[in-house]
Amino acid sequence: MAIRLGADAIGLVSFMPSGPGVIPDDRIAEIVSSVPPGVSTFLLTSRRDPETIIDQQKRFGVDTVQLCDELPPETAMQLRSALPRVTIVQVIHVVGEEALLAARRSARAAHALLLDSGNPAKTVKELGGTGRIHDWDLSRRIRDEVEVPVYLAGGLSPDNIVDAVSRVRPFGVDVCSGLRTGGALDEELLRKFVDKLESPFGVERNAATGGSEK
């Protein structure tokens, strides 16, 4: 459904300490094998050690690894070396000004950044799927200061996507909870989201959907 309605990528959520949309490992591999050419597959991982992340990628066959926890740039560089054909996306949780420093640091190693509204400092880490909006002005500053593509996530919905894209001007957007009803992806909400994303800008969108939607 997500691909049919225009998603450029689908997000496949492996184990997370909290949040919605987690998919069993065997189902992730099954979904990846069925995705048509031209649609990217993002593995959302909370793992921190490179060896485990590399093993996940090899088992699932995804073309993009999204690092949802805050990892040092050295980890991204290790992954790029071990997985030369895989895109590495580092999530930056925009909880304050420190996110700008983290983004500058991570942009030296990752292929792209994704700005989200989690909080890894909590006792039970929040690494996505919170449904919260963060400071879009700070997100725009990050987008303007780094030289890699920036995705925007965090509380996006059909009601605010035009404002969000107008203010931040991201490379792409990532949406999960804002398109769900009763825990499941809602076709009508997804259709409205894509229509809103396309109509005011007149440009090709970069949106993802599935466990999370880009």
Backbone hydrogen bonds in HBPLUS format (Angstrom, degrees):
<---DONOR---> <-ACCEPTOR-->    atom                        ^
c    i                          cat <-CA-CA->   ^        H-A-AA   ^      H-
h    n   atom  resd res      DA  || num        DHA   H-A  angle D-A-AA Bond
n    s   type  num  typ     dist DA aas  dist angle  dist       angle   num
A0005-LEU N   A0001-MET O   2.98 MM   4  6.14 145.8  2.10 147.1 155.1     1
A0007-ALA N   A0002-ALA O   3.02 MM   5  5.56 164.1  2.04 142.9 142.1     2
A0006-GLY N   A0003-ILE O   3.05 MM   3  5.18 160.1  2.09 105.2 111.3     3
A0008-ASP N   A0207-ALA O   2.59 MM 199  5.44 154.7  1.65 161.8 169.6     4
A0040-SER N   A0008-ASP O   3.07 MM  32  6.50 155.0  2.13 147.8 143.4     5
A0209-THR N   A0009-ALA O   2.65 MM 200  6.27 142.0  1.78 152.3 156.2     6
A0010-ILE N   A0040-SER O   2.99 MM  30  6.44 152.6  2.07 154.1 157.7     7
A0042-PHE N   A0010-ILE O   2.93 MM  32  6.11 177.2  1.93 164.1 165.0     8
A0011-GLY N   A0212-SER O   2.88 MM 201  4.51 149.7  1.97 156.7 147.1     9
A0211-GLY N   A0011-GLY O   2.75 MM 200  5.13 131.8  1.98 158.0 165.9    10
A0212-SER N   A0011-GLY O   3.06 MM 201  4.51 138.5  2.24 112.6 118.3    11
A0012-LEU N   A0042-PHE O   2.74 MM  30  5.92 168.6  1.75 170.2 173.2    12
A0044-LEU N   A0012-LEU O   2.88 MM  32  5.84 170.5  1.89 141.8 145.0    13
A0023-ILE N   A0013-VAL O   2.77 MM  10  5.68 162.8  1.80 173.5 168.5    14
A0014-SER N   A0044-LEU O   3.04 MM  30  5.95 165.7  2.06 155.3 159.5    15
A0027-ARG N   A0024-PRO O   3.03 MM   3  5.32 123.5  2.36 104.1 118.6    16
A0028-ILE N   A0024-PRO O   3.00 MM   4  6.36 150.4  2.09 154.3 163.6    17
A0029-ALA N   A0025-ASP O   3.16 MM   4  6.51 165.4  2.18 156.9 158.4    18
A0030-GLU N   A0026-ASP O   3.13 MM   4  6.29 151.1  2.22 136.5 144.7    19
A0031-ILE N   A0027-ARG O   2.86 MM   4  6.08 160.3  1.90 152.5 156.8    20
A0032-VAL N   A0028-ILE O   2.94 MM   4  6.17 171.3  1.95 159.6 161.6    21
A0033-SER N   A0029-ALA O   3.16 MM   4  6.30 157.1  2.21 144.2 149.6    22
A0034-SER N   A0031-ILE O   2.91 MM   3  5.24 146.5  2.02 108.6 119.2    23
A0035-VAL N   A0032-VAL O   3.30 MM   3  5.42 161.2  2.33 106.2 111.6    24
A0039-VAL N   A0036-PRO O   3.39 MM   3  6.16 156.2  2.45 140.5 141.4    25
A0064-THR N   A0041-THR O   3.09 MM  23  6.03 134.5  2.31 171.2 160.5    26
A0043-LEU N   A0064-THR O   2.88 MM  21  6.24 161.8  1.92 150.1 153.7    27
A0066-GLN N   A0043-LEU O   2.77 MM  23  5.75 173.6  1.77 155.2 156.5    28
A0045-THR N   A0066-GLN O   3.07 MM  21  6.23 171.7  2.08 167.1 167.7    29
A0068-CYS N   A0045-THR O   3.00 MM  23  5.85 165.1  2.03 165.0 167.0    30
A0053-ILE N   A0049-ASP O   3.26 MM   4  6.55 163.7  2.29 155.2 160.1    31
A0054-ILE N   A0050-PRO O   2.83 MM   4  5.99 163.0  1.86 158.0 162.6    32
A0055-ASP N   A0051-GLU O   2.99 MM   4  6.18 155.6  2.05 142.9 149.7    33
A0056-GLN N   A0052-THR O   2.92 MM   4  6.24 153.7  1.99 147.1 154.1    34
A0057-GLN N   A0053-ILE O   3.00 MM   4  6.32 166.8  2.02 154.9 157.2    35
A0058-LYS N   A0054-ILE O   3.03 MM   4  6.26 163.1  2.06 152.4 156.7    36
A0059-ARG N   A0055-ASP O   2.98 MM   4  6.14 151.1  2.06 148.4 156.1    37
A0060-PHE N   A0056-GLN O   2.94 MM   4  6.09 157.8  1.99 157.1 163.0    38
A0061-GLY N   A0057-GLN O   2.74 MM   4  5.51 157.2  1.79 149.2 155.8    39
A0087-THR N   A0063-ASP O   3.00 MM  24  6.38 164.7  2.03 150.7 148.3    40
A0065-VAL N   A0087-THR O   2.83 MM  22  6.24 161.8  1.87 170.9 177.1    41
A0089-VAL N   A0065-VAL O   2.88 MM  24  6.11 173.1  1.89 160.0 160.9    42
A0067-LEU N   A0089-VAL O   2.78 MM  22  6.13 157.2  1.83 166.6 174.2    43
A0091-VAL N   A0067-LEU O   2.95 MM  24  5.82 163.2  1.98 155.0 153.8    44
A0075-THR N   A0072-PRO O   2.94 MM   3  5.64 142.8  2.08 119.2 127.8    45
A0077-MET N   A0073-PRO O   3.01 MM   4  6.34 156.8  2.06 153.0 159.9    46
A0078-GLN N   A0074-GLU O   2.96 MM   4  6.20 149.5  2.05 142.2 150.2    47
A0079-LEU N   A0075-THR O   2.97 MM   4  6.27 157.6  2.02 150.9 156.8    48
A0080-ARG N   A0076-ALA O   2.88 MM   4  6.13 156.7  1.94 148.8 155.4    49
A0081-SER N   A0077-MET O   3.03 MM   4  6.19 152.5  2.10 143.3 150.2    50
A0082-ALA N   A0078-GLN O   2.97 MM   4  6.19 157.8  2.02 148.2 154.3    51
A0083-LEU N   A0079-LEU O   2.75 MM   4  5.67 146.7  1.85 149.9 158.5    52
A0086-VAL N   A0083-LEU O   3.05 MM   3  5.44 165.9  2.07 123.4 125.1    53
A0111-HIS N   A0088-ILE O   2.87 MM  23  5.36 138.3  2.05 143.2 156.6    54
A0112-ALA N   A0088-ILE O   3.37 MM  24  6.72 144.8  2.50 150.2 151.5    55
A0090-GLN N   A0112-ALA O   3.03 MM  22  6.50 155.1  2.09 157.4 152.6    56
A0114-LEU N   A0090-GLN O   2.96 MM  24  6.15 147.3  2.07 141.0 140.9    57
A0092-ILE N   A0114-LEU O   2.77 MM  22  5.97 161.8  1.80 153.1 156.6    58
A0116-ASP N   A0092-ILE O   2.96 MM  24  6.16 160.5  2.00 144.9 151.0    59
A0095-VAL N   A0093-HIS O   3.00 MM   2  5.91 119.0  2.38 113.1  96.8    60
A0094-VAL N   A0116-ASP O   2.92 MM  22  6.10 159.9  1.96 162.8 159.2    61
A0099-ALA N   A0096-GLY O   2.92 MM   3  5.81 165.3  1.94 126.6 131.2    62
A0100-LEU N   A0097-GLU O   2.98 MM   3  5.68 147.9  2.08 119.2 126.4    63
A0102-ALA N   A0098-GLU O   3.03 MM   4  6.32 162.3  2.06 151.3 156.6    64
A0103-ALA N   A0099-ALA O   2.85 MM   4  5.98 152.2  1.93 143.5 151.0    65
A0104-ARG N   A0100-LEU O   3.03 MM   4  6.28 162.4  2.06 147.9 152.1    66
A0105-ARG N   A0101-LEU O   3.04 MM   4  6.22 160.7  2.08 149.1 154.4    67
A0106-SER N   A0102-ALA O   2.88 MM   4  6.06 165.9  1.90 151.7 155.7    68
A0107-ALA N   A0103-ALA O   2.87 MM   4  5.89 150.1  1.96 149.8 157.3    69
A0108-ARG N   A0105-ARG O   3.32 MM   3  5.79 158.3  2.37 107.8 114.1    70
A0109-ALA N   A0106-SER O   2.98 MM   3  5.59 162.3  2.02 117.5 123.2    71
A0110-ALA N   A0106-SER O   2.95 MM   4  6.01 172.2  1.96 176.1 175.4    72
A0113-LEU N   A0149-PRO O   3.00 MM  36  6.44 161.3  2.03 159.4 164.7    73
A0151-TYR N   A0113-LEU O   2.83 MM  38  6.21 163.0  1.86 149.8 155.0    74
A0115-LEU N   A0151-TYR O   2.89 MM  36  6.16 169.3  1.91 152.5 151.4    75
A0153-ALA N   A0115-LEU O   2.79 MM  38  5.72 146.9  1.90 169.8 164.5    76
A0119-ASN N   A0126-GLU O   2.79 MM   7  4.86 136.4  1.98 119.5 133.2    77
A0122-LYS N   A0119-ASN O   3.31 MM   3  6.01 172.8  2.32 120.4 122.5    78
A0126-GLU N   A0119-ASN O   3.22 MM   7  4.86 173.3  2.22 117.5 118.4    79
A0139-SER N   A0135-ASP O   3.05 MM   4  6.42 153.3  2.13 144.3 152.7    80
A0140-ARG N   A0136-TRP O   2.85 MM   4  6.09 148.9  1.95 144.4 151.6    81
A0141-ARG N   A0137-ASP O   3.10 MM   4  6.42 151.0  2.19 140.7 148.2    82
A0142-ILE N   A0138-LEU O   2.98 MM   4  6.33 156.6  2.04 150.7 156.8    83
A0143-ARG N   A0139-SER O   2.89 MM   4  6.15 164.5  1.91 150.5 154.9    84
A0144-ASP N   A0140-ARG O   2.90 MM   4  6.11 151.7  1.99 147.9 154.9    85
A0145-GLU N   A0141-ARG O   3.06 MM   4  6.17 135.5  2.26 141.5 152.6    86
A0145-GLU N   A0142-ILE O   3.09 MM   3  5.20 131.8  2.33  99.5 112.6    87
A0146-VAL N   A0142-ILE O   3.14 MM   4  6.22 143.6  2.28 161.0 165.8    88
A0171-PHE N   A0150-VAL O   2.71 MM  21  5.35 150.0  1.80 152.9 160.6    89
A0152-LEU N   A0172-GLY O   2.93 MM  20  6.42 151.3  2.01 144.3 150.6    90
A0174-ASP N   A0152-LEU O   2.85 MM  22  6.06 152.4  1.93 152.9 152.8    91
A0160-ASN N   A0157-SER O   3.20 MM   3  5.56 143.2  2.34 107.7 116.6    92
A0161-ILE N   A0157-SER O   3.05 MM   4  5.77 133.8  2.27 160.9 169.0    93
A0164-ALA N   A0160-ASN O   2.92 MM   4  6.09 163.5  1.95 157.8 163.3    94
A0165-VAL N   A0161-ILE O   2.98 MM   4  6.06 171.9  1.98 152.3 153.8    95
A0166-SER N   A0162-VAL O   2.98 MM   4  6.03 157.0  2.03 146.0 153.2    96
A0167-ARG N   A0163-ASP O   3.01 MM   4  6.12 152.2  2.09 147.5 153.9    97
A0168-VAL N   A0164-ALA O   2.94 MM   4  6.03 163.2  1.97 154.2 159.0    98
A0169-ARG N   A0165-VAL O   2.85 MM   4  4.94 144.7  1.97 126.0 137.4    99
A0173-VAL N   A0206-ASN O   3.00 MM  33  6.48 155.0  2.06 165.1 171.9   100
A0175-VAL N   A0213-GLU O   2.36 MM  38  4.63 154.4  1.41 140.3 150.3   101
A0213-GLU N   A0175-VAL O   2.35 MM  38  4.63 148.7  1.44 137.7 150.1   102
A0179-LEU N   A0176-CYS O   3.16 MM   3  5.90 169.3  2.17 122.8 126.0   103
A0180-ARG N   A0177-SER O   3.25 MM   3  5.27 160.8  2.29 115.7 113.3   104
A0186-ASP N   A0179-LEU O   2.80 MM   7  5.75 172.1  1.81 164.1 161.7   105
A0181-THR N   A0184-ALA O   2.84 MM   3  5.44 155.5  1.90 155.7 157.4   106
A0184-ALA N   A0181-THR O   3.16 MM   3  5.44 168.5  2.17 113.8 115.7   107
A0190-LEU N   A0186-ASP O   2.95 MM   4  6.17 161.3  1.99 156.5 162.3   108
A0191-ARG N   A0187-GLU O   2.90 MM   4  6.08 157.5  1.95 147.8 154.1   109
A0192-LYS N   A0188-GLU O   2.98 MM   4  6.21 162.6  2.01 149.7 153.9   110
A0193-PHE N   A0189-LEU O   2.89 MM   4  6.06 155.5  1.95 146.9 154.2   111
A0194-VAL N   A0190-LEU O   2.99 MM   4  6.23 167.2  2.01 156.3 157.7   112
A0195-ASP N   A0191-ARG O   2.98 MM   4  6.16 162.7  2.01 149.7 155.0   113
A0196-LYS N   A0192-LYS O   2.88 MM   4  6.03 161.7  1.91 150.9 155.7   114
A0197-LEU N   A0193-PHE O   2.91 MM   4  6.08 152.2  1.99 146.1 154.6   115
A0198-GLU N   A0194-VAL O   3.00 MM   4  6.17 151.4  2.08 149.6 155.8   116
A0199-SER N   A0195-ASP O   2.96 MM   4  5.91 172.6  1.97 156.1 158.4   117
A0202-GLY N   A0198-GLU O   3.03 MM   4  5.78 157.6  2.08 166.3 169.0   118
